[in-house]
Amino acid sequence: MVLNHLTHIKMRKLFYGLLLLSLFSCGRNNRVSHEFKGENFHCEYQTADGRIEGHYISYYNNEEVKAEGYFENGYHAGNWKLWDSTGLVEERYYKNPFSCEIIIPGPKSKPSDSIYMLKKTSLGYYPYFEVKEKMVLYAKRIWRFIPIENNPLIKASELFPIWQKSIVDGNLLYKKESNLNLSDDGNYSYYSTDTKLVGYNIVEDYFYDNIRNVSEKRILGLAPVVIGLEKKATVLPWIYFPEVRAQLATKLMDNNQLPKNIQTLDDVFFFRYFASRIYKEENPYLRDNDIDIFAEGMEKESERIDMELIDSEHDIWLELVKK
C-alpha cells in the first residue's frame, strides 16, 4: 500500500515535470522550478521573475503529500487541496487573493462580510478589508528589500520623487523605523550626486484572517536604499506607505504585457507584482543595525522564511479543520 502511494507520488512529480516542460516550450510562462527542504516538510515551487508564481506541492517527512495548488505573486490562487494522514481534509477555491471559498469540508459559518469584493475607491486604489484584532489568528512582521534591477517597473516609475515629496511633510514619516536628521532650519536635504539608488526596503505585516480564511500582507513603511562612493548601503528615511497610496494610484503603468489588474503603481504593490527578498523577520533579539541586506546567504535565508510562512499557514488550515 505504501509502495503504491510512493509510486503515485513519483508519477505526480513526473507529470508536473512534463507539464512544466511543455509550458516552457510553448513560451507561456517563464518560470523557474525550486526545491526546498525544511525541518518538518519539503516542497517544490516555482518563481517567475523572482516572484513566487506557479505550481506548489509540499510533502510531510514520510513523503505523503501535504498541500498542493498554485500561487500568483506569492498569494494562493485558484484551487488548493490539503491532506493529512487520513487523506484529503480540505479543498478551497480562491476567488481573488483576499477571498476564498471552503469547498471541503464546507464552511462552518459564512458571515455576510467575509467576501472581499475588489473595487477601487474614488482615489483610484483598492481599499484594505477592515480587519479587527479578534479576527487575526496569527501575525508576524517582515522586512524586505526590493532591488530595482530585478524590478524594471519600479525602477522606471516615479516612486522616488513621491518619496522625496513625502518626507517634506513629517506626518508622512514612518516614525517607528525612521531616524530623520534635520538641518538647523528644520529641513531634510538629500543629494544624489554621489549615490546610486539600488532599491527599496519595505516593512509589512503578515497575518491570517480567521473570518475570510486567507492570509494577507500589508505594507506599512517604505524607504529607498542607496549606495555611496564607499559601496556602503544607506537606508534613507522611511515613509508611511498607506498615506502615499493615492499618489501611487495616479501613476499609470505603460506596458501592455502586464496582467490586466496591474494598471497603476499602487496596483504593483497591492497585488505584489515585484521581486523581493526578506532580510529580517520579527525577532525581539535581533537589532536593525545587525542586518546587511547584501550579506552572503541572504537569498537562502529569505527562501527559508517565505517557505516556512507558507507551510505555517497550511498548518493553520489543518488546525481549523480539526476544530
N, C-alpha and C positions, 0 to 999 in steps of 0.2 A: 504493500500500500504506500509506504514511504517512498520506495523506489519509483513508483508510478507518478507520485506527486513531484518528485525532483525532476523526473523526465519531462513532466508537464511544464515545470518552470523553465527548463532549458529550451524547450520548444517555444515558449513565450518569448524568451530572450532572442532566439534566432529569428522569430517572426518580426519583432520590433527592429532588430538589426537590419533585416532585409527591407523593412518599411522605410527606415531612415535612409538607406542607400538609394531607394527609389526617389525619395524626396530630394536628396542631393542631386541625383542625375537629372531630375526634372527642373531643378533650379527654383523650386517653390520656396524653400526655406534654407537659408544659410546658417544651419545650426551645428553646434559642436557638442559631442557627447562626452559626459564625465562620469566617473565612478567615485563615490565617497564611502569610506569605511569609518563608522563611528564605534563607540564603545558597546552599544546595545542594539545597533541596527546598521545596515548599509543600504545604499541607494544608487540608482543610476538616474541621471537627469541631463537636461540639455540647456545650452545657452545660445542666444543669438545676439551678436554684437555686445557681449558682456552681460546681457540681461538673462535672468532665469526664464527660459522660454521653451516650451515643448513638452515632450513626454517625460513623466517621472514615475518611477516604481521603486518601492523600498521593501526590504526584507528583514524579518527577525533573524537572530543569530543562527537559528536552526534551518534557515533558508526558506521558511514559509513566507509567502507574500503578505505584506502588511498594508500598504496603501498604493493606489495607482490612479493616475489621472494626468491632466495637462495644466501647465502654467502659462500665463500671459503676463509678462513684465513682473514676475515674482509673485503674482496673485493666482490663486486657484481659479480655474476656468472650466466651464462645461461640466461634464460628468466625472464624479470621483467615487471610488469604492474603497472600503476599509474592511480588513479581515482580522480575526483573532483565531485562537486555537479551535474554535467551534465552526469556523467558516466565515462567510460574508455576514457582517453585522451592521454595515451602514452603506447606503448609497445616497449621494446628494447631487444636486444639479445647481450650478452657479449661473444665475441669470445675468449677473454682472459681478465685478469684484467685490461688491458690497452687499450682495443679497443672494441667498441660496434657498433652495427647497429641499427638505429632507424627504427622500423617497422611501428608503428603508432605514429604520423600522417605522417611519412616519413621525411627524412632529407630535409631541405630547400636548403642545399648545401653540397657537399661532396668533399672537397679538396683531391687532389691525395695523399697528405702526411698524411691524417687523420688516416690511418690504420697502427697500430703498429705491425710489424712482430717480433716475439720472435726469435732472432738468436744471439748466443753468439759471442763475439769478439775472436780474436786470443789469448787473455789473459784468456779466459775461463769464462767470465761473460757476462750477458745481459747488453747492453748499455742503458742508460736512453734516453727516447724520448726527443728531443730538444724542450724545452718549452720557449717561449718568453713572456715577461711581458704582452703584449697585448692579449695573449691567456688565461691568468688566470682571471677567473671571480670571484673567491673567494679563500682566502688563510688564513691559521692560523698555528701558531707554537705550537707544542705539545711536552711535555716531558713525557717519560715513564720509568718505572722500569721493567726489565726482571729478575725475580727470577730464579736462576739456578735450584732450587729444583723442579720447575714446568716445566723446560725445559731441560730434560736429554741430548738432542742432543748438546745443547750449553755447558752444564756442562762438557760433555766428550770431547769437542772439544779443539782445540789449540788456541782458541780466546785470552786467557790471555797472552800466550807467544807472540802472534802477537802484542798485546797492548804493552807489555814490550819492544819489539824491536822498536816499532813506536815512543815511547817518547824519544828515544835517538836522533832522528832527529827532531829538533824543528820545521821544516817545516810541520810535520805531526800533530802538535798540533792544536786543535780547540780552537783558542785563544779567541773566544767570550765567551767561557764557562770556560776555564781553568785558575786556579791560580796555576802556577807551581813554587814551591820553589826549587831553585837550591842551591847546596853547593858552597863553595868558589871557587872551581876549575871549576864551571860551569856545574857540572853533577847532575843528579837526581838519588837518590837511593831509592829503595823500599825494605823493609824487611818484609817478610810474616810470620815470626815465631810466632808472637803474634796476628795475624789477620786471619780472615776467609773470603774467597770470598763468597758473598751471591747473587751476581747478577750484572747486568749492567744497567746503565742509558743510554738512548738514547734521542736525541733531533731530531725532524723531522719536515718537512714542509708538511702540508696537504693542497691540493689545488684542485680546479675544473678547468679542461682544457676545454674551450669552443669550441675548434676545434675538439677534439676527443670525446667530450661529456662524459668524465669519470673523476672520482676523483682519486687522487694518493697520496701516502705517500712516501716521500724520506728522508732517514736518513742522517743527517748532521754530528752528533757527537756521540761518544760512550765513556763511562767511567766506569771502574769497581767500584763496591761498596763493601766495606769490613767492617767487624765488629771486633772491638778490644776486649781486655780483659774487658773493661768497658761497653761492649754491646752497644756501640755507633757507629752508621753508619758513615763511612767516604767515600766520593766520591773522587777517585783518579783522576789525570789529564785526561782531555778529549783529544781524538784524532779525526782528521777529517776523517769521515768514508769513503767518496768516494775514498780517497787515499790508503786505505788498501783493497779495493775490489779484486784487482788482487791476493793479498796474500790469502784472504779468498777462492778464487776460486780454489786454489791448494789443499785445504783440503777436501778430499772426505768423504762423509757420508757413513758409512758402516752399512746399515740397509735395508734389502730387503723388509721391511714392509712400507717403506716411499713411498709417491707418486712419480711417475716417474720423475717429474720436480725438485725434491729435490735431487740433486746429490752432491752438494758441500756446504760448509759452507756459501758461498755467496748466494747460492740459498735459504738457510734457511731465510736469511734476505730479499732478493729481493722479494720472494713470501710470506714473513711474516709468516713463519711456526713456530711461537713462541707465548707463552702466555705472556701477559704484563698487567700492569695497569698504567693508566695515573696519574701522581702526580702533574702535572701543565699544564695549558693551557695559551696561550698568554694573558697577563694581565698587563698593564702598572703600576698598583697599587700594584702588588704582587712581593715581592723580593725573590730571590732564597733561601736565608738562612731562610726564613719563612716556608719552606716546609720540612715535615718529611715523607719520603716515607713509613714508617711503622706506621704512625698515624692511630688511630682507625677511621673507617669510610671511609678510602680512597678508598676501593673497591666500595662502593656505589657512591662516587663522580666520580670515574673513569667510572663507568657504565653510569652515567648521561651524561658525556661529550661525550662518544662514541655514545650513542643513539641519542643525540642531533645533533652530526655531521652527522649521517646517515639521520635523518629527515630533517636537513637543506639542504642536497643535494637533497632530494626529492622535497623540496620547490623550489630549483633552476630548477628542471625539469619542475615544474608547470609554473614558470615564463617564461621559454623559450618556452613552448608550446603556451602561450598566445601572444607571440610577433609575 
